[in-house]
Amino acid sequence: MDQKLIRNIALIAHVDHGKTTLVDQFFKQSGMFRDNQVMAERFMDSMDLERERGITIVAKNGSFRYRNYIVNIIDTPGHADFGGQVERVLRMADGCLLLVDAQEGPMPQTYFVLKKALAISLPVLVVINKIDKPAARPHWAVDQVFDLFVKLEAPDELLDFPVVFTSAKEGYAINDPEDPIESASMMPLFEKIIACIPPPSGDPQAALQLQVNSIAYSSYLGKLGIGKVLNGSIKLNQNIVVAKRDQSLVPARITKIYRFERDQKVPIEAATTGEIVAVAGIDDINVGVTFTDPDNPRPLPITDIDPPTIAMRFIPNDSPFAGQDGKFATSRHLEERLFRETLADVALSMESLGAGAGFKVSGRGELHLSILIEKMRREGYEFQVSRPQVIMKEEDGQLQEPYEELTIDVDEEYQGTVIEKLGRMKGQILEMSCTKGIARLIYKVPTRGLIGFRSKFLTDTKGTGVMNYVFAGYGPFAGKLSNRSSGALVVKETCTTVAYALFNLQQRGRLFLGPGVKVYAGQIIGEHCRTGDLIVNPAKGKKLTNLRAAGSDENVILTPPRHLSLEDCIAFINDDELVEVTPAAIRLRKRN
């Protein structure tokens, strides 16, 4: 294909600013679907977890045609915990669309993704999205984006960035927010992409260079390495060498090549410079390796990725109920699955802790690791995890710990409560402002303090507060932070819970489960109202006699138990406790 007719763009933005919805409109309005064809919302979010949570977890490739051009799209995650995906896939793009909410303006992840794009000098087309919101401030949002460019010390040629105003939900784009909306059309944005994003550079006649920036799996072909052909060309049955991360060269042969059309992979015979393709035939590959010419090998430098900040222990399940639910429960199963995940996710690392001790898995944040746990649970794995611990390091004899820049938008009436909680977490206030009754607080907080903070924050703000954070680097150790001061209600022996016993236990704390549930000795079934754990018998029934009196057999009225999500469980446990994860249940237990 003619190199000048290719455009490779990455969509980058803060979480929930409309990237995936915009891709839906690209596909619809470029004629990729028939008029009578049904198209699901958030078409690119193909994982069940992505649809359930309404977020993009894995970067995805797609493409659409406009006039004679083919536009390759890289839809990136917006959440800070999946920032490792953004860093590596930007290498495939020749420009990026920076989406910004017209009401919220730039947010913490906007800062992060723009910083990464500017670091590799990508041209930026700014898209002010959601201009149909009643409280939209499109001109203000453009000014805020300009300030962000200046703050990031962008070169002068990038400060004069092009801008398009859109409503991805309604399906239109305009060049000025004052322009009339004559017809719902994305054509102004399509034209700006062709005009402002340059075609890929590179020499089709040079030696092959293709760096793998993403990994896909096929049940028939195994691993597929996804990347952009930076130089040269690639064709079926071609002999190549794979330049590994340790600089070694391994011979290989190309068995399949796929181009992305819409969200599908279409087999092709060959690809040339500038095209983004998926390549099969090489089993032992991971992110960062280079496919190159065996006669003139030219490996590319490995992309640097920000280090993990949080670690958890993944331990084979040894509870009394072990092996009842999962298909994969051994240490070997656990090791194979975690190793496979590290090949596809470069922001994740794993190390063995010895026989029976499990594995230390390190990632970018709570959400990053909890998504991995949930994926494994749904695949039939059964294991236990410990409380997350931040990864400390030592510099010049001083202990350093990771910090996050936390941005909070909250009603003024809850501002005092939030500030008090952040003070206990050793948070340092950086900025405070108030607009129309909504306070914006920007803090620098130790990552330790944010573990489990989201659920408490939503409770304190009656579900109206919004919090976002992004990694802000390492800083001095902030001292001791407490997690949970209350104890736990711990089961005395294996049994089935009884309503009468739970009714009496309600006065001792908050229960996590109802009657008729099988539990085992050491399992946690609730939170004690005082410090220290309480050993309880949730199967204790009422003593029966042959005497009856009016009113003595009152109805047992149970307060509905608090059902904990996986994230709630991880945030609840202390260092001497574990979360048992199986396909059918999530349980809390004491380590011993």
N, C-alpha and C positions, 0 to 999 in steps of 0.2 A: 504494500500500500504506500501511496505517496506520503512521505514524511511531513510535508507541509499541510496535509489535510488531517493531521492527528492533533488532538488537544487532550492532555492528561491533567485532570484537576482533582485536588483533594478538598473535601468539604470539612472544614474545621469550625468548631464553635463550643460554647459552654453547653452543658447538658440541658436538653429541652428547649433549645432555641430554634428547632425546626429543620435540622439537616435531612433526616429521613423522609419527612413529609415533602420537602423540596424535591428530593429524588423521585418520589411518586409522580410529581407534576412533570418532571423531565421526561419520564417514560410515557406518560399519558399524552402530552402535547407534542412529542416528537414523532408520534404515529407508531410507537412500538406495540400498541394494542389495537385490536379491532374495536369498532364503536360499540358492538354488543358484547364485548368480552368483560367479564367481571374481574375487577382488580382489588385485592385486599389492601386495606390501609397499612402504612408503614411496610411497604412491599419488601424492602431489603432486610427488615428485622425478621429473619427466618427462624431463629432459635425460639423455642417455647418460652424460655426465661426472659428473652428480650420483649416478647409480646406481653407477657404477664406483668413485667415491671415497667414497660413503656420506655426503656432505655436501650441504646446500642451498646453491646458488650464486645463484639468482635468486628474489626474493620473488614469491610466487604468491597468487592470489585463489581462493577457493572459498566454498561456503556449505552449510549443512544446515538442516533444519527440525526444530524441537522444539515440540511442542504447536502453538500458533498462531503461534509466533515464527519469524522467519528470522534465522539467525545467520551473518553474513558473516565469513569467516576470512581473515586475512592471515598466511601462513606466511613468516617472515623467515629469512634466513641467520644462522647462529650464528658464523661465522668473522669475525675482526676485519677481514680484508682486504675483506670485502663490507659493511662498516658503513655505507657510503653508501646502500645499499639500505634499511637499517633506518631511517635518519634520515628519508628522504622518505616511506616508506609509513606511518609512524606517524601522519602527518597524516590518513590516511583512517579511523583507528580512534577509537572513543569510550571505549575502555578496553583493557587488555592483560592477558594471562596470562603471568606471569613463571614459567617452568619452572626448577626447581633440582634437581639430582641429590641424592638423599637421602644418598649416601655422600660425594660430593665437596664439596657445599655451593656457595656462590657462587664463581665463577671470574672471570678478568679480563674476559671479554666480558659476563658478567652485570652487572658494574659499568658497562660502557660503555652497554649497551642500557637499563638502568634509569635511568641519568643522562639519556639522551635522552627517555625517557618522562616522567620527573619534570619535565624542562624545559618540557614543554607541558602539565603538570598532568593527565596521564592517570590515571584510577583504576586501581589495580593489584590483580589477584587472584593471589595466590601459589599455585603448584602445586608441591608437593614430590613429584617423580616418582621412579620406580625404588625404591619402598619395599620391593619384593620382593628386593632385593639382600641377600646374607647379612651384609654389613658396613654396611647402611643405618643412618643416624643421623638420623631425621626431626626429632626435637625439637631436636637440635643444629643442623640445617640451618635451622630456623625462627629460632633465636637469631642465627645468622650473617646471615640475611637482614635481620633487624631492625637489627643493627649496621651493615649496609650502608646501609639507609635513613637511619640517623642520620648516618653518615659523609657521605652525599650531601646532608645538611641538608634532608630531605624535610619538607614542612609537617606540622603536628601531626595534621591530619585524615587524612593518608595513612599515618601510623605505625601506626594500628590496622587493619592490612590483613587481609582475610579469607584463610583458608588452606584448601586441600583437599589431601589426600594420595592419590597415584595410582600405579598401575603401568600405564603405557600399553601395555607389552608384553603383560600379562595381561588388560588391558581392564577394570579396576575402579577406582573412586574411593570414598574414605571421608572422613568429616569429622574423624576422630581415628584415629591409627595403632593405638590399643588396641581400636578397634571390631572386631567379628568380620566376616569377609568372607563374607557369606551367599550372595551371587550376584555373578558378574562383571558389573558394571554401571557405567556412567559417569553415571547419573542424579544423584548428589549434585553432580557437577561441573556438569552441565547446569543444575540448579536454582540453583547459586551464580552462574553466568554471568547468568541472567535477573535474579536479585535484586541483584547487586552491580555489574553493568556498566550504566550509564544508557543510555536510548535516545538517538539523535542529536538534537542541538538544531538550530535553524534555522527559518526562516519559509517555508512552502510558497507563500505569497502574494507574497513579495518577488521582486526581480529575480534572474535566474539567476546563480549562482556555482558553478562546478565547476573545481577545480584539478587538473591532470594530475600524478599522482604516480608513474605508471609507464607504460611504452610496451610494446605487444605488436604483432606483425606478422602479417598475413594475406596469403597469396599472391594472394587475390582482391580484398581491400579496401585493402591497403597498411597504413599505420600505424593503430593503435587507441590512443586516449588513455584511460587508466584512472584514475578518480578518484571521489570522493564528491560527490554533489550537496549542497553546503553550504546553499544557499538556493534558493528557487524550484523550477522543474521544467523538464524537458527532454523534447522529443518529436520524432518523425520529421519531417524536412523543415523543421525550425525554422531560421530565420535567426538567427545569433549573430555575435559578434565574438570573436576570439582576442586576448587581451592578452599580448603577447610579453614576453620578459625585458627588452627595451630600452624597455618601456612603450608601444610602438606597438600600434595596434589594426587587425587584419586581418579583413575580413568573411568568413564561411564559412557552410555549410549542413550540417545533420546528415543523413546518409544512412542510418546504421544505429545502433541502440542494443542492447547486449547486457547481460543480467543473468547473474551467476554462479550456477549451480546445480551442486552438487558441484564438480567441477573443469572443468565444461563451460560454454561461453558459449551462452546461450539468447536468441534475438532477441525484443525487446519493442517495443511502440509508444511507451511513454513511461515516465519515471521521475520520482519526486518527491524531496523533501528527505530526506536520510539514506541513500538507496540508493547502493551502489557499482556503477558501470556501466563498460562499455567502449564508446567512441563512435568511429564511423568517419565519414569525409568530409572530414577536414582533413589534408592531406599534410604541410604544413610546420609540424609541432608538435614540441616537445620537453618534457622534464620541467620542471615549474614554471609553465607557461603557464596562463592562466585562461580558461575559456569563460564568457562573460557576455552580458548583454542589450545589443543594439545601441542601444536607446533610453535605457538607464540603465546604462552600463558601470561595473562595480565590480571592478577588478582586485584580486587578493589578493597580499600580499607574498611574494616569492620565498623559499623555504626555504634557510637557510644550511647549507652542507655543509662538514665538516672538509676541509682542503686535502690534495692528494696529497702523499706523502712520498718516493716512489721513481719514477725515470724510466728508460726504456730507449730506445735508438734502434732503430726498425724500418727496415730498409734493403732496397731491391730486391735480389734474388739476382743476384750477378755471378760465382758460382763456375764452374769448368769444366763442372759438371754442371747448370747453370741451365737451366730450361725442359723438363727431361726428365719431371718428375712432375706439376707443378701446372697447373691450368687458368688461374689468375690469378697472373701473375708480374710485371706491370708496376707502375711507380710510381703510375699512375692507379688501377689496381685496388686497390692498397694504401691509397691516400688515401680512396677511396670507402668501403671497408670500415671503416676506422678512424673516419671521420666518422660513419658510421651507428651505430657502437658508442657514441660519445660522446653521441649523442642519447638513447639508452636508459639509459646509465650516467653519472649526473652526477658520480660520484667519479673519472671518467676524463677526462683532457684530452689534446689533441693539438695539435702545432704543426709546421709544415713547416720543414725546415732548408735548403731551397734545392734546386735541380735536382740530382738524383742523390745527394744527401746523406741522403735518407730523412726520417723523421719522429720527433720526440721525443714519446713517449707516457708520460704520468705517471699513476700510480695509487696505491692504498693500501698495496701490499706485493707481495712476490714472488709469492704465490699468486694475487693479483688479476690480475697481468699474465700469469702462466704459463697461467691458465685461458683468457684471451683468445687467447694464442698457440695453444693446443691447439684451441680452437674454430675458429680461422681455418685451421689445418692440415687439419682434418677437412672443411672446406668446400672444399678444393682450392686454397688459397693457398700461395704459395711465396715465402719472404723470409728475411732474416737479422736477428738481434737482437744487440745489444751487451750487455756486462755492466751490470747495474743500478747506478745511481748515486743516492745520496740527494739530495734537493732542499734545498740550503742557503739561508739567508737572512741578511741583515745587519740588526742592530738596535743603535742607538746606537754605531755604529762597530765592533761586535763580531760575529764570524762565529757564527751559530747553526746547529745541526743537529737533526734530529728524534730523539727518544728513545722507546723502548718500555718499558712495564712488563711484565717477563717473570716468569711464575710457572712453577716447575719442581717436579714431584713425582718423586722418584727414590729407589731403595734406598740405604740408608746407606752401603753398601760402595762405591758409585760417587760419593758426595757430594764427596770430595776432588778427583777428576778434573774434575768439572763446575765446581767453584769455581775451580780453576786456569785452566780455559779461559775462564770468564767474566771472570776478572781480566785476562787478556790482551786481552779485548775492551773494556776500560775500563768494565766493569760496576760499579755501586755497589749494595751489598747493602742492602735496605730491611728485610727481615724473614727470620727463619729459625726453623723449628719442626720437631719430630719426633714422629710418632705411629705406634706399632706398627711400627717399623723403616723407615718411609717419611719421608724428609726433604722438607719444603716450603721452597723457596728463592724469595724474591721480590726481583728485581733491577730496577734502572733501567739500561738498556743502550742505547748508540747504535744506531740502526736499521742503520747500516753493518755493525755486528758480527754482526747476525742473518742477513745475506745468506749463505746456504749453511750456516748453523749446524745446522739440523735434522738433516741426514744424519750430520754428525760426532757430534752429541749421541746419536743412536740407536745409532751404532757404539760410543761410549764406554760406554753404559749397557746394551749387549747387547739393545737393542730394548725394554727395560722402562720407560724414562723417558717422562714426559709433559711437554710444554712448550706453553705458551700465552702469547700476548702481546697487548697492546693499546696503541694510541698514547697516549703520555703527555705530548705537547707538545714544544716546542723548548727546547734548552738550549745551553750553551757548547760550542764545537767541542772534541772530546775528543782531537785529535791524530791522528797517523798510525796506521792499522790495516793490518796485512798480510793479504792474501788467501791466496795460494798461494806457498809458497817453492820448491816443486819446479818443474822445467821440463816441457816436453812433448816427446813423440816425434812429429816432423813428417815427413811423407812427402816424398821427394826428387822423384818424378816420377809421372805418371799410370800406374797399373798395376793388377793384380789380386793381392791378398795370397796368399802361398804359405805352407803350414804349416812348411816347413823354415826359411824366413826368420823367421817369427814365433817359432819355437822358440829361435832364437839371440837374438832381441830380448827374450825374457822376462827375461833376466838384467839388462837395462838399465832395466827399469821394469815398470809394470802396464799390460797391453794392454786396449783397449776393444772390439776386434772380433776375429773369428776368420778362418780362411782362406777364400778364394773370394769376397772382397768387393772390388768396384771402388773404388779411391781415387784422389785427384788430388794434384798437387803443392801443398803447403801445408796439407793436411788433417792434423788431429791424430788419431793412432790409439792414443795411450796417454800415461801420465804417467811422465816420466823420474824415476829414483830420486835424481837429484842436481839442484842448481840449474842453470839454463840449459837451453836447448832442444837437442835432438839430432836432426840430419837423418838419416833412416833409409831403407833400401830394403827394403820388406816383400815384394818380389817376387824377391829374390835366391835362386836355386835352387842345389842342390848340383852341384858340378862333376863330370861323369861321365867315367870312364876305362874302358878295357877290362880293367882288373885288378879282381878281386874277392877278398876275404878274409873268413873267418868272423868275424862280429861287427862288420864295418865298416859294415853297413847296419842300424843299430839303429832301432827304431820311434821315430818322432817323437811325444813325449808333450807335449801343450799343456795348460797351466793354463787352466781356463775363463776367458774374458775377463770383465771387469767391464762389464755392460751398464748404461749411464747413462740415467736417465729425463730428461725435459725439464728438470725442476727441478734435477737433478744437473748437467746440462750448463751451465745458467745460473749455478749456483754455482761451477762449476769454472773458467770462463774468466777470464782477466785482461783488462786494458784493451786489449791489442793483439790480442785474439782475438774471434771471433764464433761464434754458433751458427747454422748453416744449417738452416732448417726447411722441409720439403716434406711432401706427403701420404704419401710412402712412406718417408722417412728423416729422421733428425735427426743432423747431422754437426757436428763441431767443426773450426774452421779458424783459421789465422792471418789477421789482417786484410789484410796485404800478402803 
